[in-house]
Amino acid sequence: MKKTFALRVDEEVLSAIERWAADEFRSTNGQIEWILNEALKRAKRNPQKKKQP
C-alpha cells in the first residue's frame, strides 16, 4: 500500500528531478520513488517485501 504525504523540495532540485524523469520516461513521482528505492538498496536498508499467499 502506498501512503500519501507532502514533500518540500528546493525548486531547482525538483526541476532537475523532473528533467531526469522525462529522460527516463517516468513521472516525477515515479522518479522520486525510484531514487529513494535505489538509495535504500545501496544502504542495505530496503524493506523486505511481504509474501502474498
C-alpha positions in Angstrom: 0.0 0.0 0.0 1.3 3.5 -0.8 1.0 6.3 1.6 0.5 10.0 0.6 2.5 12.7 2.2 3.6 16.3 1.5 7.3 16.8 0.4 9.0 20.1 0.4 11.8 20.3 -2.2 14.0 23.1 -3.4 12.7 24.4 -6.7 16.0 23.7 -8.6 16.2 20.2 -7.2 12.6 19.5 -8.3 13.3 20.9 -11.8 16.3 18.6 -12.1 14.2 15.6 -11.0 11.5 16.5 -13.5 14.1 16.6 -16.3 15.6 13.3 -15.2 12.1 11.7 -15.0 11.3 12.9 -18.5 14.6 11.4 -19.8 13.7 8.0 -18.2 10.1 8.1 -19.3 8.8 8.2 -15.7 6.5 10.5 -13.8 8.2 12.9 -11.3 6.6 10.8 -8.5 7.9 7.6 -10.1 11.4 9.1 -10.4 11.4 10.1 -6.7 10.3 6.6 -5.7 13.0 5.1 -7.8 15.7 7.4 -6.3 14.5 6.5 -2.8 14.4 2.8 -3.5 17.9 2.9 -5.1 19.3 4.8 -2.1 17.7 2.2 0.3 19.2 -0.7 -1.7 22.7 0.8 -1.7 22.5 1.4 2.1 21.2 -2.1 2.6 18.1 -0.7 4.3 15.5 -1.7 1.7 12.3 -3.1 3.3 11.6 -6.7 2.8 8.6 -7.5 0.6 5.7 -9.3 2.4 5.0 -12.7 0.8 1.5 -13.0 -0.5 -0.3 -16.3 -0.2 
